[in-house]
Amino acid sequence: MVNVVLISHTPDPERTIAAAARVSASPVSAVELLEKLTPDRV
């Protein structure tokens, strides 16, 4: 039997992934990207 423990979770995974994908090619910070990332842009 496998024992699994959830150590954390994010309430908005799509937004987090979209910001992570954009931060590698953007001159702005991750915080700025998250502030500008609206649901329709995810």
C-alpha positions as CSV (number, residue, x, y, z in Angstrom):
1,M,0.0,0.0,0.0
2,V,1.2,3.5,-0.9
3,N,1.0,6.3,1.7
4,V,0.5,9.7,0.1
5,V,0.5,13.1,2.0
6,L,-0.5,16.3,0.4
7,I,2.0,19.0,1.4
8,S,0.6,21.9,-0.4
9,H,-1.9,23.0,-3.0
10,T,-2.7,26.1,-5.1
11,P,-6.2,27.4,-5.5
12,D,-5.5,28.6,-9.1
13,P,-3.2,26.2,-10.8
14,E,-3.9,27.4,-14.4
15,R,-2.9,31.0,-13.5
16,T,0.3,29.8,-11.7
17,I,1.3,27.7,-14.7
18,A,0.6,30.5,-17.2
19,A,2.7,33.0,-15.1
20,A,5.6,30.5,-14.9
21,A,5.5,30.0,-18.6
22,R,5.6,33.7,-19.3
23,V,8.2,34.7,-16.7
24,S,11.0,32.9,-18.6
25,A,10.6,35.2,-21.6
26,S,9.5,38.4,-19.9
27,P,11.5,41.3,-18.6
28,V,9.0,41.9,-15.8
29,S,8.9,40.1,-12.5
30,A,6.7,37.2,-11.7
31,V,4.7,39.4,-9.3
32,E,4.0,41.9,-12.0
33,L,2.9,39.1,-14.4
34,L,0.5,37.7,-11.8
35,E,-1.0,41.1,-11.2
36,K,-1.6,41.6,-14.9
37,L,-2.8,38.0,-15.7
38,T,-6.5,38.1,-16.0
39,P,-8.7,34.9,-16.3
40,D,-9.2,35.5,-20.0
41,R,-5.4,35.7,-20.6
42,V,-4.7,32.3,-18.9
